[in-house]
């Protein structure tokens, strides 16, 4: 069970760490062990329709209005403060995370820079599995995402457990973290030994995270949720047409 859950999460990040050609072929080339692991799925729970907004209010980034750092990851290289908070304004409400650099310095630095350049504005919670994780971090503009696909950071030692509410970078293997993140819904301590290193936690608004739309379940081809390869290639246009009920981050800002 431990190995299967970790493999499911690893597979979910694989599109973000392969090149464009590999992403297009990933479904056909998935190893048999990974395909079997995909059978381990978390049950979905219904959401109250009246509480959900289907359209984010922030316009998608274009190549003309993104910052230089959005199009050049090498410029997003500041060291983060020892401790800081980030406020997420979403289509379900707001929540805040607090980051502790001593937990995972590489992850804390990358997250800090992504927030500062506006990377998380108007991006979807594209994989939300009841009792497991809420995953996000694929940019809605494919031209931006293309620049970040190979912008990998080194692994951090796992100093904190994957407890409920912790914020963690997804990975496709050693030293492959880029931009995708997840928030743990449950106490997923089984992920600790697989190298998933929390660097922060939700300190307010966890009920907002709990309310994120889950009905699409696991992503394609294992489930009926979004195909990560298509998100990478087609961006928010694909998500808004095919998965209109997904919740989005409107903005993410450093508050202290």
C-alpha positions, 0 to 999 in steps of 0.5 A: 500500500505504501509503495502503491500510494507513492507511485500514484503521486510520482506518476502524477508529477511525471508529465511535469518533469519529462520533455514535451515529446515524452509527455505526449507519449507518457500514457503509452509508455507507462511501466506496468508497475505504475499502471497497476499502482494507478488502481489505488484511488481515493474516493471522491466526495460531492461538493455543494454547487452553490459554493463553487465559482467556475471561472477564476477572476484573474486573466491568464498570463500571456507572453506579452505580460509575464515577468522576465522571471516567469519566462526565465527560471534562472532569474527566480533565484532569491533565498527565502526568509527563514519563515514567511506566510503566503495567502492563497485567494481561490475560487473557494475562499482564502487560506494561508500557508506558513513556510519554514526554511529549515524544514526544506531549504531548497523547497522553501526557496523555490516556492518563495520565488514562484510566489513572488513572480506570480506563477500561481496566479490563475492555476487549477487544483487539477488533482484533488483526491478525497483523503489524500492530496490536493495537487496544483502547480501547472501554469495555465500558459503553456509557453510559461510552463515550457520554460519551467519543465526542466527547472529542477531543484535538488532534493531536501532531506525529509525532516517533517512528516507528511501530516494533514495540511502540510505543503509539499513539492511533487516529484517524479524521482530524485532531484526532479522537483519543479513547480507542482505542489500538493497539500496533504488532506490526511496524515500521509506519513507513508510518503516520508520514506519516499522522499516527499519533503514538507516545507510548510503547512496550512495555518488558516483556512484548511476548511477551504482546502477541504472544500476544493472540487473533487468529483473529477477524481484521478487524472487521465488515463487512470481516471476521468480527471484532467490529463496532465500532458494536455494541461502542459500543452494546452493550458487553461483553455483545455481545463476550462472547456473540459473541466469547468468545475475545477477550483483555481488559485486566483492569486498567491501573495507573500503576506509576511 
